[in-house]
Amino acid sequence: MKVLIIGPSGSGKTFVAKSLQRAGINAFDADDIEGLSNWYDQNGKKVEAPITAGEAINNHYSFLWSRRFLVGFLAEFDDVYVFGGSGNASSMFDLFDKAYCLKIDPELQKERLRSPLRTTPLMDANDEGPVIWGAWFEEMAKEKNIPFIDASKTPEQIYQIISRHRLC
């Protein structure tokens, strides 16, 4: 089974993926899948990854996945769990057997975004405060009838939810 788990910044996608990897499960943080994603300008030209949220926003950059690459990557596994999101993630839903969306309480999200463990803290805030990337994931999930998972659950609890809906 191929499962996609989307969610906004700070919802725990990276944390859960890495926890499941340590348990021997084929779980991947999409940001760590070399060749899957790139940043693009508004004309569709590949650009260097922005350093700050302000740079990405001011230049109208988009973070997008390669469908061709993702098809090949998913073909390598019978069971795989991909945690992540991109500006075109919804156009990749058909490549997965199931999709879920991590839903996070705004206060918990702000707390997580302030964590010193964040690998790209300059992408999480600008002069006005936290930049909540992917808040639109919730609307998209509602539109597409994608089930929500409470992002405050443990990785083990999340795995129980995403692995129990096997196809017959």
C-alpha angles and dihedrals in degrees: 000000000000115000131185120201115193131179144142126282112293095021091117103256094139094041094051094043092052092045091053091046090055087054090056097256122139093247122145137188101226090221089063095052102102111226098016101100144029140172118250135189122232090272093057095254117142112248136185114272109271117245097215139030089241091058092051094046097042093049094044092236120175128207107218139177126227109239092200092053093046092052090055094044094051091048088066092068140055090198122024137155118205117194116195149066145232140182089268100037093119090062088059097054092098090064091064132069091217139007132199134185124218109225116202134191108246094235093051089047093054090048092052093046089056092054115124087222093070108119095209105031094159088062091055100059144027134181092294094053133257117012106216103209114198100018083139089066088081092056091046091049091052091048093050095040092242112166118245125229121201104248092211090071120105120259088252092054092047091050090052089056099044096043100047096068096075119163116246 
